[in-house]
């Protein structure tokens, strides 16, 4: 069996949960309005501390930190600015900025020195900011030093297992996306799903290669048949049979050449992340199972490599779908919606309460909202109204776009039941969502997340690289909905 490598299971080393120690270094998080002479006096700093802060012109500016030393030269405390309390990046409470500290402080144990309004988020931010991806870097003293991570002492009032689980899940998603396609093909996605299933006592089945045809997943097979690495449908189930049925569907295109409608080389550079939807689904599944949400969870991953060979599917081909409808191929680079359609049909056959779809699906969503703000579509008005502000409040933002039925006509085909694209520069994200929606008729709720899956530059919540966007947001929504 293919080996699965991840740093996720070491994420707990970011935190210390034993009793407080006098050697803990206090972290003071202060905002601009709080940094007055009176406030500084209230923090118990010495005259030399205040002079040092004045030398650094510290006034609580966002992301600025100052280290304070004791008379014997040891690190005594750290003061970190939160600015004026408004945060544009990441969205959410300014305590999330504390993620910038974790990767920059010396390897000691730290503790937030004063009660925080958003203490759990500040702890999660610490863990997310500690992440690094060093799998392919030659070991060196600097890397070894960074591996001896600074630890955060968690307040005993916090749920340490929940915090660690969330950080593990995000690290898992990041590792999956960051790993190049040479080491993250369909076999490796399957291996990751098997490890996760075993970890949580879930069941897993895999339909692979030509068995996809025998078991009626023709579009997953068509997209992946040109690759020597066989396509597959991965099916994970967990939780009591009588629980509320929640199904996650993830796009797992492990590399996307564009097929015969080949992408230019510049557009292929980040195509290792085209399995970001599957990574996000696995990240969210780890949170759901790890925190034991009361539900019957199903995870369906449609996994394939969109390669080029003599056996590749072609523009103009007519593909049969699991739903029994036919699809004209207007563009082989719109393959993600094809594999998802077969997986969605299977998901819908069980008539679950909710289906959540995660996919790095369209460039149009990025043109509309940029890389940091995933597009979100749903037929549930209550979810559509409540999820965006909830997501923003925890620093995992998204933005709702409409399932505008007026654009459905643009998917019409002259010779098949539907086309897979609208050959127009307009509304590409919406028409893709409408295409997926056609394959869900029984589930009460349909929600689709068109995400980028990548952080374009280092931010407080993590370095440049893969990111399972929306996983934390959907988890918080489900936690509130299922446990209220």
ROTORFI-29922 format. One record per residue (C-alpha): residue number from 1; z, y, x. Coordinates in steps of 0.05 Angstrom, whole numbers. Layout:
<nodes>
- n_pz_py_px
- NUM_Z_Y_X
...
</nodes>
This chain:
<nodes>
- n_pz_py_px
- 1_0_0_0
- 2_-16_70_24
- 3_45_106_52
- 4_67_170_19
- 5_98_224_63
- 6_138_282_36
- 7_194_328_59
- 8_218_336_-13
- 9_275_287_-7
- 10_306_327_49
- 11_309_391_6
- 12_383_379_-7
- 13_398_395_65
- 14_387_468_47
- 15_454_467_11
- 16_526_453_26
- 17_570_430_-31
- 18_637_416_3
- 19_697_462_-1
- 20_688_532_28
- 21_701_540_102
- 22_728_601_139
- 23_667_594_183
- 24_619_609_126
- 25_580_673_137
- 26_583_720_77
- 27_517_744_48
- 28_521_810_12
- 29_464_823_-37
- 30_463_896_-56
- 31_416_941_-94
- 32_396_1013_-79
- 33_442_1043_-133
- 34_501_1005_-105
- 35_495_1030_-33
- 36_538_1092_-36
- 37_594_1109_12
- 38_644_1088_-41
- 39_609_1021_-51
- 40_606_1008_24
- 41_680_1023_29
- 42_692_973_-27
- 43_658_917_13
- 44_712_921_66
- 45_667_939_124
- 46_696_970_186
- 47_677_1037_214
- 48_633_1004_266
- 49_599_963_211
- 50_584_1027_172
- 51_558_1060_235
- 52_512_1000_248
- 53_486_1003_176
- 54_473_1078_185
- 55_437_1065_251
- 56_391_1017_213
- 57_383_1068_157
- 58_403_1014_108
- 59_406_1038_36
- 60_394_973_-2
- 61_318_973_6
- 62_286_911_-22
- 63_281_853_29
- 64_314_892_85
- 65_372_855_119
- 66_423_875_171
- 67_467_827_210
- 68_537_849_227
- 69_575_822_287
- 70_649_811_299
- 71_682_844_359
- 72_672_779_399
- 73_597_782_385
- 74_592_727_333
- 75_554_735_268
- 76_604_762_218
- 77_563_776_156
- 78_493_793_130
- 79_477_848_82
- 80_411_843_44
- 81_376_895_0
- 82_352_880_-70
- 83_321_949_-81
- 84_326_983_-148
- 85_330_918_-187
- 86_257_917_-208
- 87_215_863_-176
- 88_140_858_-181
- 89_132_799_-134
- 90_161_752_-151
- 91_173_770_-223
- 92_243_761_-249
- 93_313_781_-226
- 94_317_815_-159
- 95_364_760_-133
- 96_300_718_-125
- 97_285_762_-65
- 98_341_724_-29
- 99_290_669_-16
- 100_266_712_42
- 101_332_702_77
- 102_332_626_82
- 103_275_620_131
- 104_298_678_176
- 105_372_669_188
- 106_405_631_246
- 107_426_559_232
- 108_494_570_202
- 109_527_560_134
- 110_524_620_89
- 111_555_638_22
- 112_540_693_-27
- 113_599_740_-18
- 114_604_767_-89
- 115_590_739_-158
- 116_517_744_-179
- 117_490_754_-248
- 118_434_703_-234
- 119_471_658_-186
- 120_431_595_-201
- 121_365_631_-190
- 122_391_660_-125
- 123_408_589_-101
- 124_340_562_-123
- 125_307_620_-87
- 126_343_601_-23
- 127_317_530_-27
- 128_245_551_-43
- 129_246_601_13
- 130_268_547_63
- 131_205_505_54
- 132_156_495_112
- 133_98_447_122
- 134_98_420_193
- 135_68_351_184
- 136_9_365_230
- 137_42_409_281
- 138_61_383_349
- 139_137_381_356
- 140_164_439_397
- 141_231_472_410
- 142_216_527_360
- 143_199_476_306
- 144_261_436_322
- 145_303_499_316
- 146_273_517_249
- 147_286_446_225
- 148_361_458_236
- 149_361_498_172
- 150_409_551_151
- 151_451_523_94
- 152_475_558_31
- 153_545_540_6
- 154_537_530_-69
- 155_587_560_-117
- 156_626_501_-148
- 157_611_530_-216
- 158_537_516_-206
- 159_502_451_-222
- 160_484_429_-151
- 161_445_368_-174
- 162_401_410_-220
- 163_388_462_-165
- 164_371_408_-114
- 165_326_372_-163
- 166_286_435_-177
- 167_278_451_-103
- 168_258_379_-89
- 169_206_381_-144
- 170_173_444_-118
- 171_173_418_-46
- 172_141_355_-72
- 173_85_393_-106
- 174_75_437_-45
- 175_70_377_2
- 176_19_343_-43
- 177_-25_405_-46
- 178_-18_424_27
- 179_-38_355_53
- 180_-113_354_71
- 181_-160_310_32
- 182_-166_263_91
- 183_-94_241_77
- 184_-89_259_3
- 185_-143_219_-33
- 186_-137_178_-96
- 187_-97_124_-60
- 188_-45_174_-37
- 189_-38_207_-105
- 190_-25_138_-133
- 191_26_124_-78
- 192_62_189_-95
- 193_64_171_-168
- 194_91_101_-152
- 195_146_129_-108
- 196_166_177_-163
- 197_165_123_-216
- 198_208_77_-174
- 199_257_133_-159
- 200_269_145_-233
- 201_260_75_-261
- 202_196_93_-297
- 203_138_45_-311
- 204_69_56_-281
- 205_0_27_-292
- 206_-64_45_-256
- 207_-136_33_-280
- 208_-182_37_-220
- 209_-256_35_-201
- 210_-302_-4_-247
- 211_-242_-24_-291
- 212_-248_48_-317
- 213_-314_28_-349
- 214_-285_-37_-377
- 215_-227_1_-408
- 216_-268_60_-433
- 217_-256_118_-386
- 218_-330_131_-371
- 219_-325_204_-350
- 220_-269_193_-299
- 221_-313_138_-270
- 222_-376_181_-269
- 223_-342_238_-232
- 224_-312_193_-179
- 225_-365_139_-170
- 226_-401_174_-112
- 227_-340_170_-68
- 228_-320_108_-29
- 229_-248_123_-52
- 230_-245_95_-122
- 231_-228_140_-181
- 232_-169_121_-225
- 233_-126_137_-285
- 234_-51_136_-269
- 235_-4_126_-328
- 236_72_136_-319
- 237_122_127_-376
- 238_197_142_-376
- 239_253_150_-427
- 240_272_118_-493
- 241_216_96_-539
- 242_246_134_-597
- 243_252_200_-558
- 244_210_261_-572
- 245_142_247_-541
- 246_121_294_-485
- 247_57_281_-447
- 248_36_315_-383
- 249_-37_310_-362
- 250_-58_330_-292
- 251_-126_342_-259
- 252_-128_303_-194
- 253_-194_319_-161
- 254_-173_305_-89
- 255_-233_342_-61
- 256_-288_379_-97
- 257_-355_388_-63
- 258_-383_412_-129
- 259_-424_348_-132
- 260_-500_356_-133
- 261_-489_428_-155
- 262_-457_435_-87
- 263_-409_491_-71
- 264_-424_538_-12
- 265_-382_521_49
- 266_-336_581_39
- 267_-319_556_-31
- 268_-300_487_-4
- 269_-248_511_45
- 270_-189_505_-4
- 271_-216_447_-45
- 272_-161_402_-20
- 273_-120_438_-73
- 274_-164_417_-131
- 275_-112_363_-145
- 276_-61_418_-157
- 277_-56_401_-231
- 278_-35_329_-215
- 279_14_356_-163
- 280_44_403_-215
- 281_50_347_-266
- 282_87_304_-216
- 283_131_362_-196
- 284_149_375_-269
- 285_159_300_-282
- 286_210_297_-225
- 287_249_354_-258
- 288_247_322_-327
- 289_267_253_-303
- 290_316_278_-250
- 291_353_321_-302
- 292_347_267_-354
- 293_318_309_-410
- 294_323_272_-476
- 295_250_254_-488
- 296_197_200_-481
- 297_157_225_-422
- 298_86_204_-406
- 299_47_228_-345
- 300_-28_217_-343
- 301_-65_235_-279
- 302_-141_234_-278
- 303_-156_223_-205
- 304_-224_224_-170
- 305_-261_254_-111
- 306_-323_294_-131
- 307_-369_272_-75
- 308_-444_268_-63
- 309_-484_204_-54
- 310_-542_169_-85
- 311_-496_147_-141
- 312_-471_217_-158
- 313_-477_240_-230
- 314_-531_292_-240
- 315_-543_358_-276
- 316_-575_341_-342
- 317_-543_273_-347
- 318_-512_253_-414
- 319_-443_222_-406
- 320_-406_182_-458
- 321_-332_200_-467
- 322_-273_158_-487
- 323_-271_198_-551
- 324_-340_170_-570
- 325_-376_237_-563
- 326_-431_252_-513
- 327_-429_307_-461
- 328_-490_340_-429
- 329_-477_358_-357
- 330_-496_431_-348
- 331_-462_434_-280
- 332_-431_379_-237
- 333_-382_430_-209
- 334_-347_432_-277
- 335_-321_361_-265
- 336_-247_373_-277
- 337_-255_382_-351
- 338_-293_316_-354
- 339_-238_273_-323
- 340_-186_310_-364
- 341_-224_297_-428
- 342_-217_222_-421
- 343_-144_228_-402
- 344_-131_276_-461
- 345_-164_227_-509
- 346_-117_172_-486
- 347_-58_219_-491
- 348_-77_241_-561
- 349_-85_169_-586
- 350_-9_162_-585
- 351_-1_227_-626
- 352_54_256_-582
- 353_93_317_-602
- 354_66_358_-544
- 355_11_353_-492
- 356_14_398_-431
- 357_-47_401_-387
- 358_-45_426_-314
- 359_-109_440_-276
- 360_-140_483_-222
- 361_-197_490_-271
- 362_-237_555_-268
- 363_-253_612_-221
- 364_-257_654_-284
- 365_-182_650_-294
- 366_-173_677_-223
- 367_-223_733_-236
- 368_-184_753_-298
- 369_-113_746_-273
- 370_-114_736_-198
- 371_-82_680_-157
- 372_-9_693_-175
- 373_-15_692_-251
- 374_-38_626_-282
- 375_-75_629_-348
- 376_-41_595_-407
- 377_-72_572_-473
- 378_-38_541_-533
- 379_-47_528_-607
- 380_28_538_-618
- 381_42_611_-634
- 382_117_605_-623
- 383_106_576_-553
- 384_52_628_-539
- 385_102_684_-554
- 386_163_655_-520
- 387_137_622_-456
- 388_109_682_-418
- 389_174_723_-419
- 390_215_661_-403
- 391_169_644_-345
- 392_174_715_-318
- 393_250_714_-323
- 394_254_657_-271
- 395_199_681_-224
- 396_146_631_-246
- 397_100_678_-285
- 398_40_661_-328
- 399_-3_699_-379
- 400_-30_676_-446
- 401_-105_678_-459
- 402_-135_662_-528
- 403_-167_598_-552
- 404_-219_642_-583
- 405_-260_598_-631
- 406_-318_646_-632
- 407_-338_622_-562
- 408_-340_548_-581
- 409_-414_555_-600
- 410_-430_568_-527
- 411_-414_495_-511
- 412_-469_470_-558
- 413_-522_424_-531
- 414_-592_411_-557
- 415_-589_337_-540
- 416_-515_317_-539
- 417_-452_331_-578
- 418_-430_383_-527
- 419_-445_413_-460
- 420_-392_417_-406
- 421_-406_490_-390
- 422_-431_555_-417
- 423_-481_581_-365
- 424_-457_652_-368
- 425_-411_695_-326
- 426_-369_709_-388
- 427_-304_677_-414
- 428_-308_616_-369
- 429_-233_601_-373
- 430_-233_605_-449
- 431_-294_561_-458
- 432_-264_509_-410
- 433_-199_510_-451
- 434_-240_502_-515
- 435_-276_442_-485
- 436_-209_409_-470
- 437_-182_426_-539
- 438_-238_385_-572
- 439_-205_322_-545
- 440_-137_335_-576
- 441_-133_326_-652
- 442_-68_289_-666
- 443_-15_321_-621
- 444_25_376_-654
- 445_24_421_-594
- 446_-31_432_-542
- 447_-17_475_-481
- 448_-64_483_-422
- 449_-48_517_-356
- 450_-106_540_-313
- 451_-72_552_-246
- 452_-93_569_-175
- 453_-42_524_-142
- 454_-38_565_-79
- 455_3_624_-52
- 456_-45_669_-14
- 457_8_700_31
- 458_81_688_47
- 459_130_713_-6
- 460_205_708_-16
- 461_198_643_-56
- 462_156_608_-3
- 463_104_610_52
- 464_29_614_45
- 465_2_549_18
- 466_5_501_-40
- 467_47_518_-101
- 468_59_478_-165
- 469_54_540_-209
- 470_83_537_-279
- 471_124_473_-266
- 472_191_511_-265
- 473_171_552_-326
- 474_152_492_-369
- 475_215_455_-346
- 476_259_513_-369
- 477_223_516_-435
- 478_232_441_-446
- 479_304_443_-425
- 480_320_497_-476
- 481_279_464_-530
- 482_303_393_-521
- 483_377_407_-509
- 484_390_462_-559
</nodes>
